[in-house]
Amino acid sequence: MAILQEAFEPADQAVFSGKAVFGSERTDHANAIIDGTGLRIDHSRRRGRGAGINPSGRFESQTRIDSDDGWNSLEEMEAFKTEVQIEKPRSIITRNDSPDINFDRSVNPYRGCEHGCIYCFARPSHSYMGLSAGLDFETKLFAKPDAARLLEKELSKSGYIPKTIAIGSNTDPYQPVEKKMRIMRDILGVLDAANHPAGIITKSALVTRDIDILSSMAERGLAKVAISVTTLDAKLARNMEPRASTPTLRLQAIRQLSEAGIPVSVLLGPVIPGINDHEIERILDSAYAMGAREAGYVLLRLPYEVAPLFKDWLLQHFPDRYRHVMSLLRSMRGGKDYDAEWGKRMRGEGPYAWQIGRRFEIACKKHGLNVHKFRLRCDLFTPLQTNGVQLSLF
């Protein structure tokens, strides 16, 4: 991380330099330093990925970088490919007591996410696996095929008290690998059989595959879906979240879910100052037209290893905006890249944060978004009596 700090210092100092123009020589210098460290991965090896670097995790005692030994060995290195390992956890329901999150339990069928969203706040979790929050997070995935069985077991425990389970709070349950693994569909089958409420967050149109189960659950007040739409610009989406569904497909998913009677909301997550904040009204207009009746937003969060990854992405794709974006972000984070204080981390503070909040509220009021919040039911829960045998889902 020290090497990364050295690389970004020339650009970061420009934020407070008082110059009206960033200056191409500063970004060129920052880019040259990063390239020289060996941290930046050649584009041919990371095509279709979000991160441009793959630094060692913060818990590792050693740092590894790519260095040419003079024999053109770097040219022989293979491109990053998606690898899926099987993880066998003892339990599948994760509990939290964060006061600024509206759920106390969640299920995540995967660790890591192939969508490759550069801003993903979950990236640092890969450090606990001895891996990088950069390209490793997007390419070295962990799947939990026993998730449905474990969920059955936990829901059948004596004294279990049902509350809405959030799915997709950490990594996307409908990322591309789900097409083959179908873990999420198995999980929904268990929740459906137990009459247990669930709220899903996703950037993938693959969620429409499970409309049959979701619509059945929705009829009983047991399911709702939030589709994350960060931009309507296909090019920006490709650079920022390369393997997620296109904005058009996400809007179509909202329409299909709504038409199937499934309560659907749109999540502007995250709002990035100077990059996509000008689209707030357009995104809400489009989502409402497709059937969304609730909406929410989250300000960009840059915890731990996410900050250098995002800065590197900015320098590569928007070097002329680096100073502006980081200055606005720090103005909402008490002068820092990130402030993790509860109550502030999701929305920030200060004049610019206030402006974003008011624009969002006015746009929601215009369409009547969030007037009626769909509340999921917990009173229909039926404890499962499976004796450890997985339910038949089909």
Secondary structure, DSSP 8 states (H G I E B T S, - for coil): -HHHHHHHHHHHHHHTS--SS--HHHHHHHHHHHHHHT-B--GGGSTT-S-SB----TT-S--------SS-GGGG------EEEE---S--EEE---TTSS-SEEE-SEES-TT--TT-TTGGGGGGGT--SSHHHHHEEEE-TTHHHHHHHHHTSTT-----EEESSSS-TTSTTHHHH-HHHHHHHHHHHHT--EEEEES-GGGGGGHHHHHHHHHTT-EEEEEE---S-HHHHHHHSTTS--HHHHHHHHHHHHHTT--EEEEEEEE-TTTTGGGHHHHHHHHHHHT--EEEEEE----TTHHHHHHHHHHHH-GGGHHHHHHHHHHTTTTSS----TTTTTT--SHHHHHHHHHHHHHHHHHTTTSS------TT------TT------
